Amino acid sequence: MALYILIAFIAIPLIEIALFIEVGDWIGLWPTLAAIVLTALAGTTMLRIQGLATLSRARSEMDRGELPARELFDAFCLGIAGVLLLVPGFFTDAIGLLLFIPIFRTWLRRVLGHNIKVHSMSAHGHAAYRQQRDSNTIDADYVDITNEDDPQHEESSPKELTNDEDSDPSKRGEGGSKWVR
């Protein structure tokens, strides 16, 4: 693996230099520089559009209780594509543009997918994103806004909550909660 990285660090700059020389001879210096800047701008715009769409799909899958493995792979590919388009060069731009094409990402996912296995477990032994949503449950944070200078504000320590399932239902408070003080 280290050998492949070393080869890439040597080969990619050489390929880019050769392409700069050839394209510069073909269309001239200023059009070559303009093309490099335009590909960086186009890559940023494409990353924003496709990235937000991928994020939306991932949220939708998580809301359904599914692991968004496909969207995570797409987000990874889009991130790599964005970096490659920001790096000056035609070779890296071509690879970056390929990663923006959904059909290419699907093909790449199938090719690499044979070696990748996704496992998602929670501490309770079931899928981590699977949660039963109770319509009576409200998940919230709070901030105590009582005025401590107010004479009616009494200083008290927090009360400990216990899960007392066997307690009398009349002690459970409103809404039938099983948590009592």
CYANA upper distance limits for C-alpha pairs under 8 A (distance plus 0.5 A):
  1 MET  CA      5 ILE  CA      7.00
  2 ALA  CA      6 LEU  CA      6.69
  3 LEU  CA      7 ILE  CA      6.67
  4 TYR  CA      8 ALA  CA      6.62
  5 ILE  CA      9 PHE  CA      6.68
  6 LEU  CA     10 ILE  CA      6.88
  7 ILE  CA     11 ALA  CA      6.29
  8 ALA  CA     12 ILE  CA      6.11
  9 PHE  CA     13 PRO  CA      7.46
 10 ILE  CA     14 LEU  CA      7.15
 11 ALA  CA     15 ILE  CA      6.60
 12 ILE  CA     16 GLU  CA      6.64
 12 ILE  CA     91 PHE  CA      8.24
 13 PRO  CA     17 ILE  CA      6.59
 14 LEU  CA     18 ALA  CA      6.70
 15 ILE  CA     19 LEU  CA      6.66
 15 ILE  CA     91 PHE  CA      7.57
 16 GLU  CA     20 PHE  CA      6.57
 16 GLU  CA     89 GLY  CA      6.01
 16 GLU  CA     90 PHE  CA      6.96
 16 GLU  CA     91 PHE  CA      6.56
 16 GLU  CA     92 THR  CA      8.41
 17 ILE  CA     21 ILE  CA      6.79
 18 ALA  CA     22 GLU  CA      6.75
 19 LEU  CA     23 VAL  CA      6.38
 19 LEU  CA     89 GLY  CA      8.34
 19 LEU  CA     90 PHE  CA      7.24
 19 LEU  CA     91 PHE  CA      8.08
 20 PHE  CA     24 GLY  CA      6.23
 20 PHE  CA     32 THR  CA      8.08
 20 PHE  CA     89 GLY  CA      7.81
 20 PHE  CA     90 PHE  CA      8.06
 21 ILE  CA     25 ASP  CA      6.62
 22 GLU  CA     26 TRP  CA      6.67
 23 VAL  CA     27 ILE  CA      6.48
 23 VAL  CA     28 GLY  CA      7.76
 23 VAL  CA     32 THR  CA      7.11
 24 GLY  CA     28 GLY  CA      5.02
 24 GLY  CA     29 LEU  CA      5.66
 24 GLY  CA     31 PRO  CA      8.41
 24 GLY  CA     32 THR  CA      6.25
 25 ASP  CA     29 LEU  CA      8.24
 27 ILE  CA     31 PRO  CA      6.76
 27 ILE  CA     32 THR  CA      7.19
 28 GLY  CA     32 THR  CA      6.73
 29 LEU  CA     33 LEU  CA      6.81
 30 TRP  CA     34 ALA  CA      6.56
 31 PRO  CA     35 ALA  CA      6.54
 32 THR  CA     36 ILE  CA      6.94
 33 LEU  CA     37 VAL  CA      6.92
 34 ALA  CA     38 LEU  CA      6.54
 35 ALA  CA     39 THR  CA      6.62
 36 ILE  CA     40 ALA  CA      6.98
 36 ILE  CA     88 PRO  CA      6.61
 36 ILE  CA     89 GLY  CA      7.17
 36 ILE  CA     90 PHE  CA      7.97
 37 VAL  CA     41 LEU  CA      6.88
 38 LEU  CA     42 ALA  CA      6.50
 39 THR  CA     43 GLY  CA      6.40
 39 THR  CA     85 LEU  CA      6.90
 39 THR  CA     86 LEU  CA      8.31
 39 THR  CA     93 ASP  CA      7.54
 40 ALA  CA     44 THR  CA      6.76
 40 ALA  CA     85 LEU  CA      5.76
 40 ALA  CA     86 LEU  CA      5.41
 40 ALA  CA     87 VAL  CA      8.27
 40 ALA  CA     88 PRO  CA      8.37
 41 LEU  CA     45 THR  CA      6.85
 42 ALA  CA     46 MET  CA      6.61
 43 GLY  CA     47 LEU  CA      6.43
 43 GLY  CA     81 ALA  CA      8.21
 43 GLY  CA     82 GLY  CA      6.41
 43 GLY  CA     85 LEU  CA      6.08
 43 GLY  CA     86 LEU  CA      7.79
 43 GLY  CA     97 LEU  CA      8.22
 44 THR  CA     48 ARG  CA      6.75
 44 THR  CA     82 GLY  CA      6.99
 44 THR  CA     85 LEU  CA      8.41
 44 THR  CA     86 LEU  CA      8.44
 45 THR  CA     49 ILE  CA      6.86
 46 MET  CA     50 GLN  CA      6.47
 46 MET  CA     51 GLY  CA      8.45
 46 MET  CA    100 PHE  CA      8.08
 47 LEU  CA     51 GLY  CA      5.91
 47 LEU  CA     78 LEU  CA      6.93
 47 LEU  CA     79 GLY  CA      8.12
 47 LEU  CA     81 ALA  CA      8.37
 47 LEU  CA     82 GLY  CA      6.61
 47 LEU  CA    100 PHE  CA      8.42
 48 ARG  CA     52 LEU  CA      6.59
 49 ILE  CA     53 ALA  CA      6.96
 50 GLN  CA     54 THR  CA      6.59
 50 GLN  CA     78 LEU  CA      8.21
 50 GLN  CA    100 PHE  CA      8.43
 51 GLY  CA     55 LEU  CA      6.63
 51 GLY  CA     75 ALA  CA      7.11
 51 GLY  CA     78 LEU  CA      7.39
 52 LEU  CA     56 SER  CA      6.65
 53 ALA  CA     57 ARG  CA      6.83
 54 THR  CA     58 ALA  CA      6.67
 54 THR  CA     71 GLU  CA      6.37
 54 THR  CA     74 ASP  CA      7.62
 54 THR  CA     75 ALA  CA      7.12
 55 LEU  CA     59 ARG  CA      6.70
 55 LEU  CA     71 GLU  CA      7.93
 55 LEU  CA     75 ALA  CA      8.36
 56 SER  CA     60 SER  CA      6.72
 57 ARG  CA     61 GLU  CA      6.75
 57 ARG  CA     71 GLU  CA      7.43
 58 ALA  CA     62 MET  CA      6.70
 58 ALA  CA     68 PRO  CA      5.81
 58 ALA  CA     71 GLU  CA      6.14
 58 ALA  CA     72 LEU  CA      8.07
 59 ARG  CA     63 ASP  CA      6.60
 60 SER  CA     64 ARG  CA      6.93
 61 GLU  CA     65 GLY  CA      6.91
 61 GLU  CA     66 GLU  CA      5.69
 61 GLU  CA     67 LEU  CA      7.18
 61 GLU  CA     68 PRO  CA      6.32
 62 MET  CA     66 GLU  CA      5.67
 62 MET  CA     67 LEU  CA      6.65
 62 MET  CA     68 PRO  CA      7.07
 62 MET  CA    129 TYR  CA      6.90
 65 GLY  CA    129 TYR  CA      5.39
 65 GLY  CA    130 ARG  CA      5.02
 65 GLY  CA    131 GLN  CA      7.12
 66 GLU  CA    129 TYR  CA      6.57
 66 GLU  CA    130 ARG  CA      7.43
 67 LEU  CA    120 SER  CA      8.17
 67 LEU  CA    129 TYR  CA      6.94
 68 PRO  CA     72 LEU  CA      6.65
 69 ALA  CA     73 PHE  CA      6.79
 69 ALA  CA    118 VAL  CA      8.04
 70 ARG  CA     74 ASP  CA      6.69
 71 GLU  CA     75 ALA  CA      6.45
 72 LEU  CA     76 PHE  CA      6.67
 73 PHE  CA     77 CYS  CA      6.73
 73 PHE  CA    109 ARG  CA      8.01
 74 ASP  CA     78 LEU  CA      6.53
 74 ASP  CA    105 ARG  CA      7.41
 75 ALA  CA     79 GLY  CA      6.59
 76 PHE  CA     80 ILE  CA      6.82
 77 CYS  CA     81 ALA  CA      6.54
 77 CYS  CA     99 LEU  CA      6.48
 77 CYS  CA    100 PHE  CA      8.21
 77 CYS  CA    105 ARG  CA      7.85
 78 LEU  CA     82 GLY  CA      6.58
 78 LEU  CA     99 LEU  CA      6.97
 78 LEU  CA    100 PHE  CA      6.80
 79 GLY  CA     83 VAL  CA      6.87
 80 ILE  CA     84 LEU  CA      6.65
 80 ILE  CA     96 GLY  CA      7.63
 80 ILE  CA     99 LEU  CA      8.36
 81 ALA  CA     85 LEU  CA      6.63
 81 ALA  CA     95 ILE  CA      7.77
 81 ALA  CA     96 GLY  CA      4.49
 81 ALA  CA     97 LEU  CA      7.19
 81 ALA  CA     98 LEU  CA      8.47
 81 ALA  CA     99 LEU  CA      6.09
 81 ALA  CA    100 PHE  CA      7.10
 82 GLY  CA     86 LEU  CA      6.80
 82 GLY  CA     96 GLY  CA      7.20
 83 VAL  CA     87 VAL  CA      6.88
 83 VAL  CA     96 GLY  CA      8.28
 84 LEU  CA     92 THR  CA      5.73
 84 LEU  CA     93 ASP  CA      6.44
 84 LEU  CA     95 ILE  CA      7.75
 84 LEU  CA     96 GLY  CA      5.70
 85 LEU  CA     92 THR  CA      7.00
 85 LEU  CA     93 ASP  CA      5.33
 85 LEU  CA     96 GLY  CA      6.08
 85 LEU  CA     97 LEU  CA      8.04
 87 VAL  CA     92 THR  CA      7.51
 87 VAL  CA     93 ASP  CA      8.22
 88 PRO  CA     92 THR  CA      8.13
 88 PRO  CA     93 ASP  CA      8.27
 89 GLY  CA     93 ASP  CA      6.67
 90 PHE  CA     94 ALA  CA      6.62
 91 PHE  CA     95 ILE  CA      7.01
 92 THR  CA     96 GLY  CA      6.53
 93 ASP  CA     97 LEU  CA      6.51
 94 ALA  CA     98 LEU  CA      6.75
 95 ILE  CA     99 LEU  CA      6.92
 96 GLY  CA    100 PHE  CA      7.13
 97 LEU  CA    101 ILE  CA      7.38
 98 LEU  CA    104 PHE  CA      6.95
 99 LEU  CA    104 PHE  CA      6.99
 99 LEU  CA    105 ARG  CA      6.56
100 PHE  CA    104 PHE  CA      8.37
100 PHE  CA    105 ARG  CA      8.06
101 ILE  CA    105 ARG  CA      6.95
102 PRO  CA    106 THR  CA      6.66
103 ILE  CA    107 TRP  CA      6.75
104 PHE  CA    108 LEU  CA      6.55
105 ARG  CA    109 ARG  CA      6.45
106 THR  CA    110 ARG  CA      6.79
107 TRP  CA    111 VAL  CA      6.73
108 LEU  CA    112 LEU  CA      6.52
108 LEU  CA    113 GLY  CA      8.48
109 ARG  CA    113 GLY  CA      5.81
110 ARG  CA    114 HIS  CA      7.38
112 LEU  CA    116 ILE  CA      7.26
113 GLY  CA    117 LYS  CA      7.97
120 SER  CA    127 ALA  CA      6.11
120 SER  CA    128 ALA  CA      6.33
121 MET  CA    125 GLY  CA      6.32
121 MET  CA    126 HIS  CA      6.01
121 MET  CA    127 ALA  CA      5.23
121 MET  CA    128 ALA  CA      5.57
122 SER  CA    126 HIS  CA      6.20
122 SER  CA    127 ALA  CA      6.43
122 SER  CA    128 ALA  CA      5.08
126 HIS  CA    130 ARG  CA      7.89
133 ARG  CA    137 THR  CA      8.11
146 THR  CA    153 HIS  CA      7.76
147 ASN  CA    153 HIS  CA      7.48
148 GLU  CA    153 HIS  CA      6.56
149 ASP  CA    153 HIS  CA      7.92
159 LYS  CA    181 ARG  CA      7.13
160 GLU  CA    181 ARG  CA      6.79
161 LEU  CA    179 TRP  CA      7.00
161 LEU  CA    180 VAL  CA      6.46
161 LEU  CA    181 ARG  CA      5.51
162 THR  CA    179 TRP  CA      6.38
162 THR  CA    180 VAL  CA      6.38
162 THR  CA    181 ARG  CA      6.98
163 ASN  CA    178 LYS  CA      6.67
163 ASN  CA    179 TRP  CA      5.40
163 ASN  CA    180 VAL  CA      7.13
164 ASP  CA    178 LYS  CA      6.72
164 ASP  CA    179 TRP  CA      6.78
164 ASP  CA    180 VAL  CA      7.10
165 GLU  CA    178 LYS  CA      6.18
165 GLU  CA    179 TRP  CA      8.32
167 SER  CA    171 LYS  CA      7.49
167 SER  CA    172 ARG  CA      8.03
168 ASP  CA    172 ARG  CA      7.52
169 PRO  CA    173 GLY  CA      8.34
169 PRO  CA    176 GLY  CA      7.49
169 PRO  CA    178 LYS  CA      8.49
171 LYS  CA    180 VAL  CA      7.34
172 ARG  CA    176 GLY  CA      6.45
172 ARG  CA    177 SER  CA      6.03
172 ARG  CA    178 LYS  CA      6.12
172 ARG  CA    179 TRP  CA      6.76
172 ARG  CA    180 VAL  CA      5.97
173 GLY  CA    177 SER  CA      6.92
173 GLY  CA    180 VAL  CA      7.75
